[in-house]
Amino acid sequence: MTHKICKECGEINSGSARYCSNCNSSLLDVKKTEQSTEPINYSKVQSIAYSSDTVTIGQWVGIMIVLAIPFINIIALFVIAFGEFNESINNFGKASLILALVGIVIAILLRGCTGLL
Ligand SMILES: [Zn+2]
């Protein structure tokens, strides 16, 4: 006997259920769980959710290496800002893009003023 635990409200539904019987949210991406009387460990669920939102040191190192490469880093910034990444990485990418664009605009303006095109 399997069951599905609703992610939204914690209701225990049958293993074949597609929608929660309590709150009607989709159970399609909920894994079937073996029947047990054990209560849901919310602190464990929260720690998993938290860790998935945290960017690991390895990810940051990878991002910084890519951003250290000239020209590639501009493309990488767009990928980082708008790609399927963690929200923190997306925000970092967008912030870096804004700063890069400001830098480019200032560089163009300065060159225009000094006539060193
Ligand atoms: Zn529910």
Backbone and ligand atoms as CSV (ligand in chain L), in Angstrom:
chain,resi,resn,atom,element,x,y,z
A,1,MET,N,N,0.856,-1.209,0.000
A,1,MET,CA,C,0.000,0.000,0.000
A,1,MET,C,C,0.887,1.253,0.000
A,2,THR,N,N,0.648,2.112,-0.984
A,2,THR,CA,C,1.411,3.359,-1.034
A,2,THR,C,C,0.482,4.540,-0.836
A,3,HIS,N,N,1.066,5.671,-0.527
A,3,HIS,CA,C,0.263,6.884,-0.420
A,3,HIS,C,C,1.086,8.082,-0.878
A,4,LYS,N,N,0.394,9.168,-1.114
A,4,LYS,CA,C,1.064,10.408,-1.488
A,4,LYS,C,C,0.728,11.474,-0.449
A,5,ILE,N,N,1.759,12.141,0.011
A,5,ILE,CA,C,1.542,13.215,0.983
A,5,ILE,C,C,1.538,14.544,0.234
A,6,CYS,N,N,0.440,15.288,0.394
A,6,CYS,CA,C,0.302,16.571,-0.290
A,6,CYS,C,C,1.375,17.554,0.194
A,7,LYS,N,N,2.030,18.212,-0.768
A,7,LYS,CA,C,3.063,19.178,-0.405
A,7,LYS,C,C,2.472,20.450,0.188
A,8,GLU,N,N,1.223,20.751,-0.200
A,8,GLU,CA,C,0.602,22.010,0.223
A,8,GLU,C,C,0.050,21.932,1.636
A,9,CYS,N,N,-0.678,20.837,1.925
A,9,CYS,CA,C,-1.363,20.803,3.215
A,9,CYS,C,C,-0.977,19.599,4.072
A,10,GLY,N,N,-0.180,18.645,3.517
A,10,GLY,CA,C,0.242,17.501,4.307
A,10,GLY,C,C,-0.784,16.382,4.377
A,11,GLU,N,N,-1.912,16.537,3.641
A,11,GLU,CA,C,-2.946,15.502,3.619
A,11,GLU,C,C,-2.400,14.216,3.014
A,12,ILE,N,N,-2.750,13.060,3.595
A,12,ILE,CA,C,-2.317,11.771,3.050
A,12,ILE,C,C,-3.381,11.288,2.075
A,13,ASN,N,N,-2.974,11.134,0.811
A,13,ASN,CA,C,-3.877,10.684,-0.234
A,13,ASN,C,C,-3.456,9.295,-0.698
A,14,SER,N,N,-4.332,8.595,-1.417
A,14,SER,CA,C,-3.983,7.272,-1.928
A,14,SER,C,C,-2.903,7.393,-2.993
A,15,GLY,N,N,-2.149,6.306,-3.198
A,15,GLY,CA,C,-1.024,6.315,-4.122
A,15,GLY,C,C,-1.419,6.618,-5.547
A,16,SER,N,N,-2.677,6.367,-5.918
A,16,SER,CA,C,-3.111,6.599,-7.296
A,16,SER,C,C,-3.762,7.973,-7.468
A,17,ALA,N,N,-3.882,8.736,-6.384
A,17,ALA,CA,C,-4.560,10.037,-6.456
A,17,ALA,C,C,-3.764,11.018,-7.299
A,18,ARG,N,N,-4.471,11.810,-8.109
A,18,ARG,CA,C,-3.805,12.829,-8.920
A,18,ARG,C,C,-3.890,14.203,-8.265
A,19,TYR,N,N,-4.949,14.393,-7.494
A,19,TYR,CA,C,-5.122,15.681,-6.828
A,19,TYR,C,C,-5.430,15.435,-5.358
A,20,CYS,N,N,-4.990,16.363,-4.542
A,20,CYS,CA,C,-5.193,16.244,-3.109
A,20,CYS,C,C,-6.684,16.276,-2.786
A,21,SER,N,N,-7.131,15.349,-1.927
A,21,SER,CA,C,-8.550,15.294,-1.574
A,21,SER,C,C,-8.934,16.434,-0.637
A,22,ASN,N,N,-7.922,17.066,-0.038
A,22,ASN,CA,C,-8.200,18.145,0.919
A,22,ASN,C,C,-8.145,19.522,0.266
A,23,CYS,N,N,-7.031,19.814,-0.455
A,23,CYS,CA,C,-6.860,21.167,-0.983
A,23,CYS,C,C,-6.855,21.193,-2.510
A,24,ASN,N,N,-6.970,20.006,-3.159
A,24,ASN,CA,C,-7.116,19.928,-4.610
A,24,ASN,C,C,-5.863,20.312,-5.391
A,25,SER,N,N,-4.715,20.423,-4.723
A,25,SER,CA,C,-3.503,20.735,-5.473
A,25,SER,C,C,-2.973,19.469,-6.144
A,26,SER,N,N,-2.172,19.657,-7.193
A,26,SER,CA,C,-1.700,18.535,-7.997
A,26,SER,C,C,-0.756,17.642,-7.202
A,27,LEU,N,N,-0.937,16.340,-7.364
A,27,LEU,CA,C,-0.043,15.375,-6.705
A,27,LEU,C,C,0.815,14.659,-7.739
A,28,LEU,N,N,0.826,15.178,-8.982
A,28,LEU,CA,C,1.517,14.485,-10.066
A,28,LEU,C,C,3.006,14.383,-9.810
A,29,ASP,N,N,3.596,15.415,-9.190
A,29,ASP,CA,C,5.035,15.370,-8.964
A,29,ASP,C,C,5.391,14.927,-7.545
A,30,VAL,N,N,4.407,14.369,-6.851
A,30,VAL,CA,C,4.674,13.868,-5.504
A,30,VAL,C,C,5.000,12.386,-5.597
A,31,LYS,N,N,6.109,12.009,-5.007
A,31,LYS,CA,C,6.509,10.603,-5.048
A,31,LYS,C,C,5.624,9.777,-4.138
A,32,LYS,N,N,5.346,8.568,-4.587
A,32,LYS,CA,C,4.594,7.637,-3.754
A,32,LYS,C,C,5.459,7.223,-2.565
A,33,THR,N,N,4.835,7.129,-1.422
A,33,THR,CA,C,5.564,6.780,-0.205
A,33,THR,C,C,4.950,5.539,0.395
A,34,GLU,N,N,5.795,4.671,0.908
A,34,GLU,CA,C,5.265,3.477,1.577
A,34,GLU,C,C,4.444,3.905,2.793
A,35,GLN,N,N,3.352,3.162,2.968
A,35,GLN,CA,C,2.457,3.468,4.095
A,35,GLN,C,C,3.221,3.382,5.404
A,36,SER,N,N,3.129,4.398,6.191
A,36,SER,CA,C,3.745,4.333,7.518
A,36,SER,C,C,2.975,5.233,8.460
A,37,THR,N,N,3.104,4.976,9.714
A,37,THR,CA,C,2.386,5.770,10.710
A,37,THR,C,C,3.259,6.928,11.183
A,38,GLU,N,N,4.468,7.015,10.635
A,38,GLU,CA,C,5.400,8.053,11.061
A,38,GLU,C,C,4.881,9.436,10.662
A,39,PRO,N,N,4.870,10.367,11.585
A,39,PRO,CA,C,4.431,11.714,11.213
A,39,PRO,C,C,5.437,12.384,10.288
A,40,ILE,N,N,4.983,13.327,9.490
A,40,ILE,CA,C,5.876,14.024,8.567
A,40,ILE,C,C,6.899,14.826,9.368
A,41,ASN,N,N,8.137,14.650,9.010
A,41,ASN,CA,C,9.206,15.381,9.692
A,41,ASN,C,C,9.381,16.746,9.027
A,42,TYR,N,N,8.703,17.751,9.542
A,42,TYR,CA,C,8.698,19.059,8.881
A,42,TYR,C,C,10.067,19.732,8.905
A,43,SER,N,N,10.821,19.500,9.982
A,43,SER,CA,C,12.133,20.144,10.037
A,43,SER,C,C,13.041,19.582,8.945
A,44,LYS,N,N,12.884,18.277,8.656
A,44,LYS,CA,C,13.674,17.664,7.596
A,44,LYS,C,C,13.249,18.222,6.236
A,45,VAL,N,N,11.939,18.341,6.035
A,45,VAL,CA,C,11.419,18.893,4.783
A,45,VAL,C,C,11.937,20.311,4.585
A,46,GLN,N,N,11.912,21.091,5.658
A,46,GLN,CA,C,12.385,22.473,5.566
A,46,GLN,C,C,13.870,22.534,5.247
A,47,SER,N,N,14.663,21.630,5.857
A,47,SER,CA,C,16.106,21.670,5.622
A,47,SER,C,C,16.414,21.304,4.178
A,48,ILE,N,N,15.632,20.385,3.590
A,48,ILE,CA,C,15.825,20.030,2.182
A,48,ILE,C,C,15.479,21.228,1.306
A,49,ALA,N,N,14.353,21.880,1.599
A,49,ALA,CA,C,13.941,23.047,0.833
A,49,ALA,C,C,14.987,24.149,0.950
A,50,TYR,N,N,15.522,24.314,2.145
A,50,TYR,CA,C,16.518,25.358,2.363
A,50,TYR,C,C,17.785,25.065,1.570
A,51,SER,N,N,18.245,23.802,1.635
A,51,SER,CA,C,19.498,23.465,0.962
A,51,SER,C,C,19.360,23.624,-0.542
A,52,SER,N,N,18.162,23.370,-1.094
A,52,SER,CA,C,17.979,23.509,-2.533
A,52,SER,C,C,18.000,24.980,-2.943
A,53,ASP,N,N,17.749,25.881,-2.005
A,53,ASP,CA,C,17.784,27.317,-2.298
A,53,ASP,C,C,19.170,27.902,-2.094
A,54,THR,N,N,20.056,27.135,-1.520
A,54,THR,CA,C,21.385,27.644,-1.232
A,54,THR,C,C,22.317,27.303,-2.379
A,55,VAL,N,N,23.090,28.302,-2.784
A,55,VAL,CA,C,24.081,28.082,-3.822
A,55,VAL,C,C,25.336,27.540,-3.154
A,56,THR,N,N,25.823,26.408,-3.641
A,56,THR,CA,C,26.986,25.795,-2.999
A,56,THR,C,C,28.261,26.553,-3.366
A,57,ILE,N,N,29.291,26.320,-2.577
A,57,ILE,CA,C,30.591,26.947,-2.838
A,57,ILE,C,C,31.095,26.537,-4.216
A,58,GLY,N,N,30.897,25.264,-4.544
A,58,GLY,CA,C,31.320,24.755,-5.849
A,58,GLY,C,C,30.669,25.517,-6.997
A,59,GLN,N,N,29.353,25.820,-6.851
A,59,GLN,CA,C,28.644,26.573,-7.884
A,59,GLN,C,C,29.223,27.981,-8.032
A,60,TRP,N,N,29.461,28.638,-6.880
A,60,TRP,CA,C,30.023,29.990,-6.939
A,60,TRP,C,C,31.397,29.985,-7.585
A,61,VAL,N,N,32.235,28.985,-7.225
A,61,VAL,CA,C,33.573,28.887,-7.813
A,61,VAL,C,C,33.452,28.740,-9.329
A,62,GLY,N,N,32.535,27.867,-9.774
A,62,GLY,CA,C,32.322,27.662,-11.204
A,62,GLY,C,C,31.903,28.946,-11.895
A,63,ILE,N,N,30.949,29.659,-11.266
A,63,ILE,CA,C,30.460,30.917,-11.839
A,63,ILE,C,C,31.593,31.933,-11.938
A,64,MET,N,N,32.392,32.044,-10.878
A,64,MET,CA,C,33.460,33.058,-10.858
A,64,MET,C,C,34.551,32.742,-11.883
A,65,ILE,N,N,34.827,31.438,-12.088
A,65,ILE,CA,C,35.815,31.058,-13.107
A,65,ILE,C,C,35.312,31.462,-14.493
A,66,VAL,N,N,34.031,31.164,-14.756
A,66,VAL,CA,C,33.456,31.497,-16.066
A,66,VAL,C,C,33.480,33.018,-16.270
A,67,LEU,N,N,33.160,33.759,-15.195
A,67,LEU,CA,C,33.097,35.221,-15.302
A,67,LEU,C,C,34.478,35.863,-15.408
A,68,ALA,N,N,35.532,35.090,-15.172
A,68,ALA,CA,C,36.889,35.627,-15.276
A,68,ALA,C,C,37.404,35.557,-16.709
A,69,ILE,N,N,36.673,34.845,-17.572
A,69,ILE,CA,C,37.107,34.687,-18.964
A,69,ILE,C,C,36.522,35.831,-19.800
A,70,PRO,N,N,37.377,36.644,-20.465
A,70,PRO,CA,C,36.869,37.772,-21.254
A,70,PRO,C,C,35.916,37.309,-22.358
A,71,PHE,N,N,34.924,38.120,-22.649
A,71,PHE,CA,C,33.911,37.892,-23.702
A,71,PHE,C,C,32.956,36.757,-23.376
A,72,ILE,N,N,33.499,35.604,-22.974
A,72,ILE,CA,C,32.645,34.470,-22.576
A,72,ILE,C,C,31.778,34.905,-21.398
A,73,ASN,N,N,32.360,35.740,-20.534
A,73,ASN,CA,C,31.639,36.111,-19.324
A,73,ASN,C,C,30.385,36.937,-19.621
A,74,ILE,N,N,30.400,37.719,-20.708
A,74,ILE,CA,C,29.215,38.505,-21.053
A,74,ILE,C,C,28.063,37.573,-21.432
A,75,ILE,N,N,28.379,36.550,-22.238
A,75,ILE,CA,C,27.359,35.566,-22.609
A,75,ILE,C,C,26.918,34.801,-21.364
A,76,ALA,N,N,27.913,34.427,-20.551
A,76,ALA,CA,C,27.620,33.665,-19.336
A,76,ALA,C,C,26.694,34.452,-18.408
A,77,LEU,N,N,26.886,35.776,-18.353
A,77,LEU,CA,C,26.040,36.607,-17.485
A,77,LEU,C,C,24.576,36.516,-17.905
A,78,PHE,N,N,24.329,36.542,-19.222
A,78,PHE,CA,C,22.955,36.426,-19.704
A,78,PHE,C,C,22.373,35.063,-19.334
A,79,VAL,N,N,23.212,34.025,-19.510
A,79,VAL,CA,C,22.763,32.670,-19.163
A,79,VAL,C,C,22.448,32.587,-17.670
A,80,ILE,N,N,23.348,33.162,-16.864
A,80,ILE,CA,C,23.172,33.115,-15.409
A,80,ILE,C,C,21.940,33.914,-14.988
A,81,ALA,N,N,21.742,35.073,-15.637
A,81,ALA,CA,C,20.640,35.956,-15.234
A,81,ALA,C,C,19.276,35.400,-15.611
A,82,PHE,N,N,19.196,34.730,-16.773
A,82,PHE,CA,C,17.879,34.325,-17.263
A,82,PHE,C,C,17.716,32.819,-17.412
A,83,GLY,N,N,18.738,32.052,-17.070
A,83,GLY,CA,C,18.669,30.604,-17.213
A,83,GLY,C,C,17.912,29.937,-16.077
A,84,GLU,N,N,17.824,28.629,-16.172
A,84,GLU,CA,C,17.110,27.844,-15.160
A,84,GLU,C,C,18.012,27.611,-13.957
A,85,PHE,N,N,18.214,28.677,-13.200
A,85,PHE,CA,C,19.077,28.549,-12.038
A,85,PHE,C,C,18.326,28.931,-10.783
A,86,ASN,N,N,18.978,28.707,-9.700
A,86,ASN,CA,C,18.530,29.180,-8.401
A,86,ASN,C,C,18.290,30.701,-8.466
A,87,GLU,N,N,17.303,31.195,-7.737
A,87,GLU,CA,C,16.951,32.614,-7.789
A,87,GLU,C,C,18.120,33.504,-7.383
A,88,SER,N,N,18.924,33.028,-6.427
A,88,SER,CA,C,20.078,33.818,-5.990
A,88,SER,C,C,21.071,34.005,-7.128
A,89,ILE,N,N,21.287,32.934,-7.918
A,89,ILE,CA,C,22.203,33.013,-9.050
A,89,ILE,C,C,21.630,33.949,-10.109
A,90,ASN,N,N,20.315,33.831,-10.365
A,90,ASN,CA,C,19.655,34.710,-11.334
A,90,ASN,C,C,19.836,36.173,-10.930
A,91,ASN,N,N,19.594,36.464,-9.663
A,91,ASN,CA,C,19.715,37.846,-9.185
A,91,ASN,C,C,21.149,38.338,-9.281
A,92,PHE,N,N,22.102,37.457,-8.966
A,92,PHE,CA,C,23.516,37.808,-9.078
A,92,PHE,C,C,23.840,38.129,-10.533
A,93,GLY,N,N,23.330,37.303,-11.448
A,93,GLY,CA,C,23.568,37.515,-12.876
A,93,GLY,C,C,22.994,38.835,-13.347
A,94,LYS,N,N,21.750,39.135,-12.918
A,94,LYS,CA,C,21.098,40.386,-13.321
A,94,LYS,C,C,21.851,41.595,-12.771
A,95,ALA,N,N,22.248,41.504,-11.498
A,95,ALA,CA,C,22.989,42.613,-10.878
A,95,ALA,C,C,24.307,42.843,-11.606
A,96,SER,N,N,25.002,41.749,-11.944
A,96,SER,CA,C,26.272,41.872,-12.650
A,96,SER,C,C,26.073,42.444,-14.041
A,97,LEU,N,N,24.970,42.040,-14.704
A,97,LEU,CA,C,24.652,42.552,-16.032
A,97,LEU,C,C,24.440,44.064,-15.981
A,98,ILE,N,N,23.677,44.529,-14.989
A,98,ILE,CA,C,23.401,45.963,-14.846
A,98,ILE,C,C,24.709,46.724,-14.681
A,99,LEU,N,N,25.574,46.212,-13.804
A,99,LEU,CA,C,26.861,46.874,-13.574
A,99,LEU,C,C,27.722,46.855,-14.839
A,100,ALA,N,N,27.692,45.714,-15.558
A,100,ALA,CA,C,28.485,45.601,-16.790
A,100,ALA,C,C,27.976,46.601,-17.820
A,101,LEU,N,N,26.642,46.724,-17.953
A,101,LEU,CA,C,26.067,47.655,-18.926
A,101,LEU,C,C,26.409,49.099,-18.560
A,102,VAL,N,N,26.329,49.429,-17.282
A,102,VAL,CA,C,26.695,50.772,-16.827
A,102,VAL,C,C,28.154,51.051,-17.176
A,103,GLY,N,N,29.009,50.061,-16.936
A,103,GLY,CA,C,30.429,50.200,-17.240
A,103,GLY,C,C,30.672,50.426,-18.720
A,104,ILE,N,N,29.951,49.673,-19.558
A,104,ILE,CA,C,30.102,49.802,-21.012
A,104,ILE,C,C,29.649,51.186,-21.460
A,105,VAL,N,N,28.503,51.642,-20.934
A,105,VAL,CA,C,27.976,52.963,-21.306
A,105,VAL,C,C,28.966,54.063,-20.906
A,106,ILE,N,N,29.508,53.975,-19.692
A,106,ILE,CA,C,30.468,54.976,-19.224
A,106,ILE,C,C,31.718,54.945,-20.112
A,107,ALA,N,N,32.180,53.730,-20.470
A,107,ALA,CA,C,33.364,53.592,-21.322
A,107,ALA,C,C,33.127,54.255,-22.673
A,108,ILE,N,N,31.927,54.026,-23.252
A,108,ILE,CA,C,31.601,54.616,-24.559
A,108,ILE,C,C,31.550,56.142,-24.443
A,109,LEU,N,N,30.908,56.639,-23.381
A,109,LEU,CA,C,30.799,58.088,-23.180
A,109,LEU,C,C,32.182,58.715,-23.021
A,110,LEU,N,N,33.042,58.079,-22.242
A,110,LEU,CA,C,34.389,58.611,-22.011
A,110,LEU,C,C,35.192,58.640,-23.308
A,111,ARG,N,N,35.060,57.577,-24.089
A,111,ARG,CA,C,35.763,57.521,-25.366
A,111,ARG,C,C,35.248,58.612,-26.303
A,112,GLY,N,N,33.928,58.807,-26.256
A,112,GLY,CA,C,33.322,59.845,-27.096
A,112,GLY,C,C,33.856,61.216,-26.738
A,113,CYS,N,N,33.998,61.477,-25.455
A,113,CYS,CA,C,34.458,62.783,-24.991
A,113,CYS,C,C,35.912,63.049,-25.380
A,114,THR,N,N,36.747,62.022,-25.268
A,114,THR,CA,C,38.172,62.226,-25.526
A,114,THR,C,C,38.512,62.035,-27.000
A,115,GLY,N,N,37.541,61.514,-27.781
A,115,GLY,CA,C,37.771,61.350,-29.213
A,115,GLY,C,C,38.715,60.223,-29.540
A,116,LEU,N,N,38.855,59.277,-28.639
A,116,LEU,CA,C,39.780,58.170,-28.873
A,116,LEU,C,C,39.035,56.939,-29.384
A,117,LEU,N,N,38.270,57.118,-30.435
A,117,LEU,CA,C,37.554,55.979,-30.990
A,117,LEU,C,C,38.488,55.225,-31.930
L,1,ZN,ZN,ZN,-3.506,19.225,-0.022
